[in-house]
Amino acid sequence: MTRDIEVILLATLGIMVVVAIEKKNIRAAVGEAGQAVNPVNPENIFNRAVNNAGRSISGQSDWTLGGWIYDITH
């Protein structure tokens, strides 16, 4: 009887550890996803996509949308 309780407690503890680890991974993934679409983050996916497209089209490795807008307005 005591052995059964020990096994159940150990299994429960193991499950709790796995759930805690998964929760941490989920939080980290949500945080990364949030930063990827954060409009104030200069490395968000939209900014990176526009800058990569501009670099491909212009052939300039340092091309940015902000720099291009500045250049055409000044």
N, C-alpha and C positions, 0 to 999 in steps of 0.2 A: 504494500500500500504506500509506504513512504517513498519507495523507488519510483512509483508511478507519478506521485506528486512532483518529485524532483524532475522527472522527464518532462512533465507538462509545464512546469515553471521555466525550465531551460528552453523549451520550444517556444513558449510565449515570449521570453526575452529575446530570442533569436528573431522572431517575427517583428517585434518592436524595433529592433536595430535595423532590420531591412527596410521597414516602413520609414524610419527616420532618415535613412540614407536616401531613399527614393524621394522623400519630401524635399530634402536639401537639393537634390539634382533638379527637381521640378522647379523649385524657386530660382535656382541659378539659370535654368533655361528660360524661364519667364522674364527674368531680369535682362538677359542677353537679348531676347526678342524685343523687349520694351526699348532698349537702347538702340536697336537696329532701326526702329521707326520713329524715334524721338526727334522731333523737328529741330531742336536746339543742338543736337549732337552733330558735329561736323562730319562724322564718319557714318552717318545713317545710310541706309541702303539706297535711298533716292539720290542723295548727293553723290555717292560713289558711282551710281549708274550713269548719271548725267556727265560727271567728269570723265569717266572711262569712255563714254561715247564721244565726247568732245575731243579727247586725246586721240581716239582712233580716226576721227574725221579730219582733224587739223594736222595730225602728224607731230604735234608738239607734246613732249612728255610731261611738261609742267602746266598744261592747259587746265583752267578751272572756269566754271560758269561765272563766279564772282569776278574773276579777273577779266573775262571776256566782256561782261556788262560794263565794267569800269572802262575798258579800252574803247568801247563804242560810244560811251557817253562823255568822254573827256578828250 
